[in-house]
Amino acid sequence: MTLERSLRGVAGFFILVSLILAYLVTRKWLLFTGFVGLSLFQSAFTNWCPMMWVLRKIGIAERSA
């Protein structure tokens, strides 16, 4: 799996989990959903996202071989 696909998978997972937590626990989890969305939005312009740094550190490849 490539870095970009991993990033989209993690972002989707975070959004779904935070929506479930907002429904079951407290609406304050929607702030996390907003943070993930804002990070994705800014990465469209800057091509940089903190999660990409984390994924590189754990060994996710930039491109598939």
SENUDREN-736645 format. One record per residue: residue number from 1; z, x, y of N, C-alpha, C, CB in turn; residue in three letters. Coordinates in nm, 3 decimals. Each point is the difference from the previous one (the first is absolute). Glycine has a CB too. Example, Ala and Ser with C-alpha at 12.3 -4.5 7.8 and 13.67 -1.06 7.14 Angstrom:
% SENUDREN-736645
1 / 0.780 / 1.319 / -0.569 / 0.000 / -0.089 / 0.119 / 0.000 / 0.090 / 0.120 / 0.125 / -0.189 / -0.117 / ALA
2 / -0.197 / 0.154 / 0.222 / 0.006 / 0.082 / 0.119 / 0.073 / -0.077 / 0.109 / -0.215 / 0.118 / -0.063 / SER
% end
This chain:
% SENUDREN-736645
1 / 0.000 / 0.085 / -0.118 / 0.000 / -0.085 / 0.118 / 0.000 / 0.089 / 0.123 / 0.123 / -0.186 / -0.123 / MET
2 / -0.203 / 0.152 / 0.219 / -0.013 / 0.081 / 0.120 / 0.113 / -0.031 / 0.099 / -0.249 / 0.008 / -0.032 / THR
3 / 0.262 / 0.076 / 0.131 / 0.103 / -0.015 / 0.102 / -0.016 / -0.132 / 0.075 / 0.012 / 0.249 / 0.022 / LEU
4 / -0.134 / -0.282 / 0.017 / -0.023 / -0.122 / 0.078 / 0.032 / -0.125 / -0.081 / -0.177 / 0.120 / 0.128 / GLU
5 / 0.137 / -0.122 / -0.255 / 0.031 / -0.116 / -0.084 / 0.149 / -0.011 / -0.025 / -0.224 / 0.020 / -0.108 / ARG
6 / 0.291 / 0.093 / 0.091 / 0.145 / 0.000 / -0.019 / 0.070 / -0.054 / 0.124 / -0.019 / 0.195 / -0.156 / SER
7 / -0.029 / -0.154 / 0.273 / 0.058 / -0.047 / 0.125 / -0.013 / -0.152 / 0.014 / -0.055 / 0.221 / 0.105 / LEU
8 / -0.063 / -0.274 / -0.136 / -0.019 / -0.145 / 0.007 / 0.089 / -0.072 / -0.100 / -0.235 / 0.036 / 0.075 / ARG
9 / 0.251 / 0.021 / -0.194 / 0.086 / -0.061 / -0.101 / 0.146 / -0.002 / 0.042 / -0.159 / 0.076 / -0.174 / GLY
10 / 0.207 / 0.034 / 0.229 / 0.138 / 0.007 / 0.047 / 0.022 / -0.097 / 0.115 / 0.014 / 0.241 / -0.072 / VAL
11 / -0.107 / -0.245 / 0.166 / 0.014 / -0.091 / 0.115 / 0.003 / -0.145 / -0.046 / -0.119 / 0.167 / 0.145 / ALA
12 / 0.032 / -0.204 / -0.237 / -0.001 / -0.136 / -0.051 / 0.130 / -0.034 / -0.072 / -0.246 / 0.015 / -0.022 / GLY
13 / 0.296 / 0.079 / -0.056 / 0.127 / -0.019 / -0.070 / 0.115 / -0.020 / 0.098 / -0.087 / 0.139 / -0.190 / PHE
14 / 0.093 / -0.052 / 0.292 / 0.106 / -0.011 / 0.101 / -0.005 / -0.134 / 0.072 / -0.006 / 0.248 / 0.029 / PHE
15 / -0.114 / -0.294 / 0.005 / -0.014 / -0.126 / 0.070 / 0.046 / -0.116 / -0.087 / -0.191 / 0.095 / 0.132 / ILE
16 / 0.147 / -0.097 / -0.258 / 0.041 / -0.108 / -0.089 / 0.150 / -0.002 / -0.025 / -0.223 / 0.014 / -0.106 / LEU
17 / 0.281 / 0.103 / 0.083 / 0.145 / 0.008 / -0.024 / 0.077 / -0.044 / 0.124 / -0.036 / 0.186 / -0.165 / VAL
18 / -0.006 / -0.141 / 0.282 / 0.072 / -0.038 / 0.121 / -0.013 / -0.149 / 0.030 / -0.038 / 0.230 / 0.089 / SER
19 / -0.075 / -0.291 / -0.122 / -0.014 / -0.145 / 0.016 / 0.091 / -0.076 / -0.095 / -0.236 / 0.033 / 0.073 / LEU
20 / 0.246 / 0.015 / -0.196 / 0.091 / -0.063 / -0.097 / 0.144 / 0.014 / 0.047 / -0.161 / 0.048 / -0.187 / ILE
21 / 0.199 / 0.072 / 0.235 / 0.136 / 0.020 / 0.049 / 0.027 / -0.083 / 0.124 / -0.004 / 0.231 / -0.093 / LEU
22 / -0.094 / -0.250 / 0.178 / 0.018 / -0.085 / 0.119 / 0.025 / -0.144 / -0.041 / -0.149 / 0.152 / 0.133 / ALA
23 / 0.084 / -0.197 / -0.237 / 0.018 / -0.136 / -0.049 / 0.135 / -0.017 / -0.070 / -0.249 / -0.021 / -0.025 / TYR
24 / 0.288 / 0.120 / -0.056 / 0.121 / -0.013 / -0.081 / 0.128 / 0.048 / 0.067 / -0.147 / 0.027 / -0.193 / LEU
25 / 0.137 / 0.073 / 0.281 / 0.121 / 0.063 / 0.055 / 0.017 / -0.032 / 0.149 / -0.023 / 0.184 / -0.169 / VAL
26 / -0.059 / -0.122 / 0.252 / 0.008 / -0.023 / 0.144 / -0.135 / 0.024 / 0.064 / 0.242 / 0.067 / -0.001 / THR
27 / -0.268 / -0.141 / 0.106 / -0.129 / 0.012 / 0.069 / -0.017 / 0.135 / 0.068 / 0.002 / -0.246 / 0.035 / ARG
28 / 0.103 / 0.324 / -0.024 / -0.010 / 0.132 / 0.063 / -0.092 / 0.094 / -0.078 / 0.231 / -0.031 / 0.090 / LYS
29 / -0.256 / -0.001 / -0.217 / -0.094 / 0.081 / -0.078 / -0.142 / -0.009 / 0.056 / 0.142 / -0.035 / -0.202 / TRP
30 / -0.170 / -0.066 / 0.282 / -0.132 / -0.011 / 0.062 / -0.025 / 0.114 / 0.098 / 0.010 / -0.249 / -0.027 / LEU
31 / 0.096 / 0.310 / 0.078 / -0.017 / 0.119 / 0.086 / -0.063 / 0.114 / -0.080 / 0.200 / -0.070 / 0.138 / LEU
32 / -0.161 / 0.084 / -0.263 / -0.060 / 0.103 / -0.085 / -0.147 / -0.031 / -0.026 / 0.223 / 0.043 / -0.108 / PHE
33 / -0.254 / -0.171 / 0.084 / -0.139 / -0.041 / -0.017 / -0.082 / 0.037 / 0.123 / 0.073 / -0.189 / -0.150 / THR
34 / -0.016 / 0.164 / 0.268 / -0.068 / 0.035 / 0.124 / -0.018 / 0.150 / 0.015 / 0.096 / -0.203 / 0.103 / GLY
35 / 0.003 / 0.280 / -0.145 / -0.010 / 0.146 / 0.007 / -0.114 / 0.050 / -0.088 / 0.246 / 0.015 / 0.046 / PHE
36 / -0.257 / -0.069 / -0.166 / -0.107 / 0.042 / -0.090 / -0.136 / -0.036 / 0.061 / 0.152 / -0.030 / -0.201 / VAL
37 / -0.164 / -0.090 / 0.254 / -0.125 / -0.041 / 0.062 / -0.035 / 0.085 / 0.120 / 0.043 / -0.230 / -0.078 / GLY
38 / 0.055 / 0.260 / 0.162 / -0.023 / 0.085 / 0.116 / -0.042 / 0.142 / -0.040 / 0.167 / -0.136 / 0.127 / LEU
39 / -0.105 / 0.188 / -0.232 / -0.038 / 0.133 / -0.050 / -0.143 / 0.002 / -0.050 / 0.238 / 0.042 / -0.062 / SER
40 / -0.278 / -0.147 / -0.010 / -0.138 / -0.008 / -0.047 / -0.097 / -0.010 / 0.117 / 0.079 / -0.109 / -0.210 / LEU
41 / -0.042 / 0.031 / 0.311 / -0.085 / -0.016 / 0.118 / -0.019 / 0.132 / 0.074 / 0.078 / -0.236 / 0.020 / PHE
42 / 0.031 / 0.309 / 0.004 / -0.013 / 0.126 / 0.073 / -0.073 / 0.104 / -0.083 / 0.210 / -0.051 / 0.123 / GLN
43 / -0.196 / 0.046 / -0.257 / -0.070 / 0.098 / -0.083 / -0.151 / -0.022 / 0.001 / 0.204 / 0.017 / -0.145 / SER
44 / -0.248 / -0.139 / 0.176 / -0.143 / -0.025 / 0.012 / -0.060 / 0.078 / 0.116 / 0.034 / -0.227 / -0.098 / ALA
45 / 0.045 / 0.254 / 0.200 / -0.049 / 0.072 / 0.117 / 0.029 / 0.150 / -0.005 / 0.031 / -0.208 / 0.130 / PHE
46 / 0.082 / 0.245 / -0.192 / 0.040 / 0.140 / 0.000 / -0.027 / 0.072 / -0.130 / 0.172 / -0.062 / 0.161 / THR
47 / -0.202 / -0.015 / -0.268 / -0.019 / 0.055 / -0.134 / 0.123 / 0.076 / -0.048 / -0.244 / 0.016 / 0.046 / ASN
48 / 0.361 / -0.058 / -0.003 / 0.126 / 0.059 / -0.044 / 0.101 / -0.111 / -0.026 / -0.047 / 0.211 / 0.131 / TRP
49 / 0.118 / -0.198 / -0.242 / 0.102 / -0.097 / -0.036 / 0.113 / 0.076 / -0.070 / -0.172 / -0.190 / -0.023 / CYS
50 / 0.298 / 0.159 / 0.055 / 0.111 / 0.071 / -0.065 / -0.003 / -0.011 / -0.152 / 0.135 / -0.044 / 0.204 / PRO
51 / -0.178 / -0.067 / -0.256 / -0.004 / -0.016 / -0.146 / -0.102 / 0.093 / -0.063 / 0.070 / -0.238 / 0.026 / MET
52 / -0.177 / 0.271 / 0.045 / -0.098 / 0.096 / -0.053 / 0.065 / 0.136 / -0.022 / -0.186 / -0.123 / 0.117 / MET
53 / 0.273 / 0.163 / -0.027 / 0.073 / 0.126 / -0.015 / 0.085 / -0.004 / -0.127 / 0.003 / 0.033 / 0.252 / TRP
54 / 0.067 / -0.144 / -0.272 / 0.086 / -0.015 / -0.119 / -0.085 / 0.004 / -0.127 / 0.165 / -0.137 / 0.133 / VAL
55 / -0.276 / 0.066 / -0.134 / -0.086 / -0.003 / -0.119 / -0.058 / 0.138 / -0.031 / -0.055 / -0.238 / 0.050 / LEU
56 / 0.020 / 0.314 / 0.053 / -0.048 / 0.137 / -0.023 / 0.109 / 0.086 / -0.060 / -0.160 / -0.022 / 0.191 / ARG
57 / 0.283 / 0.007 / -0.143 / 0.113 / 0.079 / -0.050 / 0.029 / -0.027 / -0.147 / 0.096 / -0.001 / 0.230 / LYS
58 / -0.122 / -0.123 / -0.276 / 0.026 / -0.028 / -0.142 / -0.121 / 0.027 / -0.088 / 0.163 / -0.172 / 0.071 / ILE
59 / -0.271 / 0.222 / -0.009 / -0.113 / 0.050 / -0.079 / -0.118 / -0.093 / -0.017 / 0.166 / 0.129 / -0.114 / GLY
60 / -0.178 / -0.231 / 0.197 / -0.117 / -0.086 / -0.007 / -0.119 / 0.074 / 0.060 / 0.144 / -0.209 / 0.014 / ILE
61 / -0.256 / 0.210 / -0.086 / -0.119 / 0.075 / 0.043 / -0.074 / -0.071 / 0.111 / -0.019 / 0.095 / -0.228 / ALA
62 / -0.041 / -0.017 / 0.318 / -0.081 / -0.056 / 0.108 / -0.120 / -0.076 / -0.055 / 0.073 / 0.187 / 0.148 / GLU
63 / -0.142 / -0.128 / -0.245 / -0.117 / -0.062 / -0.060 / 0.012 / 0.016 / -0.152 / -0.145 / 0.048 / 0.206 / ARG
64 / 0.084 / -0.141 / -0.276 / 0.001 / 0.010 / -0.146 / -0.099 / 0.108 / -0.043 / 0.065 / -0.245 / -0.024 / SER
65 / -0.032 / 0.309 / -0.085 / -0.083 / 0.112 / -0.047 / -0.119 / -0.044 / -0.078 / 0.199 / 0.136 / -0.006 / ALA
% end
